[in-house]
Amino acid sequence: MRDALKNYLALANGLTEVGRQRAVAASKALVAQGEATVEQVGSLAEDLLEVAHGLGREARRRLGHDRPQLGLL
């Protein structure tokens, strides 16, 4: 259970790039071990996607703001 949970925490914290297959495997492990329900894992996935999209928006905003300073007009 700890490894599956660590994978999710790493995803949420952006400490590692976890491919779709590893995320699916971590989800299945949580459910198989009885540590989470399918609904809980789905909710975690939705939260992670929301965070990822927010980070992407922030990165695009910063790049747009910093582009002139970086000489990338």
C-alpha positions in Angstrom: 0.0 0.0 0.0 2.8 2.4 0.8 4.3 2.1 -2.7 1.0 2.9 -4.3 0.4 5.8 -2.0 3.9 7.1 -2.5 3.3 7.1 -6.3 0.2 9.2 -5.8 2.0 11.6 -3.5 4.8 11.9 -6.0 2.3 12.7 -8.8 0.6 15.3 -6.7 3.9 17.0 -5.7 5.3 16.9 -9.2 8.4 15.1 -7.9 8.4 12.6 -10.7 6.9 12.0 -14.1 4.7 9.0 -13.7 3.3 7.6 -16.9 -0.3 6.6 -17.3 0.6 2.9 -16.9 2.2 3.5 -13.5 -0.7 5.6 -12.4 -3.1 2.9 -13.4 -1.0 0.3 -11.6 -0.9 2.4 -8.4 -4.7 2.9 -8.6 -5.3 -0.8 -9.0 -2.9 -1.6 -6.1 -4.8 0.7 -3.8 -8.1 -0.9 -4.7 -6.8 -4.5 -4.7 -5.3 -4.0 -1.2 -8.6 -2.6 0.1 -6.9 0.7 0.9 -9.2 2.7 -1.4 -12.5 2.3 -3.3 -12.8 2.7 -7.0 -14.7 5.9 -6.3 -11.9 7.3 -4.1 -9.2 6.5 -6.7 -11.3 8.2 -9.3 -11.6 11.2 -7.1 -7.8 11.3 -6.6 -7.3 11.1 -10.3 -9.7 14.0 -10.9 -7.9 16.0 -8.3 -4.5 15.2 -9.8 -5.7 16.2 -13.3 -7.1 19.5 -11.9 -3.7 20.3 -10.2 -1.9 19.4 -13.4 -4.1 21.6 -15.5 -3.6 24.5 -13.0 0.1 24.1 -13.1 0.1 24.1 -16.9 -2.0 27.3 -16.9 0.4 28.9 -14.4 3.5 27.9 -16.4 1.9 29.3 -19.6 1.0 32.5 -17.7 4.6 32.9 -16.4 6.1 32.2 -19.8 3.9 34.8 -21.3 4.9 37.3 -18.7 8.6 36.5 -18.7 9.0 36.1 -22.5 10.1 39.7 -23.1 12.7 39.5 -20.3 14.0 36.3 -21.8 14.3 37.8 -25.2 11.6 35.5 -26.6 9.4 38.1 -28.3 
